[in-house]
Amino acid sequence: ITALTCYDASFAAALERAELDIALVGDSLGMVVQGQDSTLPVTLEQMVYHCKAVARGLRTPLLIADMPFVSYRDVPVAMDSATRLLAEGGAAMVKVEGAGWVVDVIKALAERDVPVCAHLGLTPQSVHKLGGYRVQGKLEAQAQQLLEDAHAVSNAGADLLVLECVPAELATRITREVPIPTIGIGAGAGCDGQILVVYDLLGLTPGKRPRFSRNFLQGHDSIEAALAAYVEAVRAGSFPGPEHSY
Ligand code: KIV
């Protein structure tokens, strides 16, 4: 499964041409588009705005929208937020971060026929609780918790599971054990699919390149060629390599 983040109509059309399976309007837009320090300031209004723009350029890939920070803090709020992203934004699925109390939210959305993507491991909306952007699940107790959380979100009715920055071995185990597809970012080649922030893939993100990403524009002369190279590498299993994994 090939997936990339997407924030506007032009990139959506490029993802369409590259035959990506999934376009995620990620709240990472807070960092890569707005220049914020975290995803926390992103509002539902902004997510709906970007979703609409992406939906105009997209036909085939599954359009997933992130539910931003506190927009799913309880079931009624989550239902209202999901309604806006699906009905106004044109998304076909919403993504929520975490397990614990989030499991009840996933269950409520799924029961009301809202397709849900869960997100475990490094969950950027919890950056202050996690103490930074770090690999999760390295300790045995953490790994066990992640495994239990993966089962919990799947049992609650999630349709997809994003695993961010978790050891490759653990991500492979989760992928084998849970019945829903996993999409990894910094989670090794054992996941069912891969996702990257599109600006990382194009080498646009300022500062140090995250270990899990690769600049696909290097050696290619257009954004289209870079996207095609990413799709081909994920499908062939040549990306991510061990050097992109933990
Ligand atoms: O917001 C985002 O871009 C994401 C991906 C990194 C999975 O959640």
Residues whose N, C-alpha, C, O or C-beta is under 5 A from the ligand:
A	BS01	KIV	T5 G26 D27 S28 V162
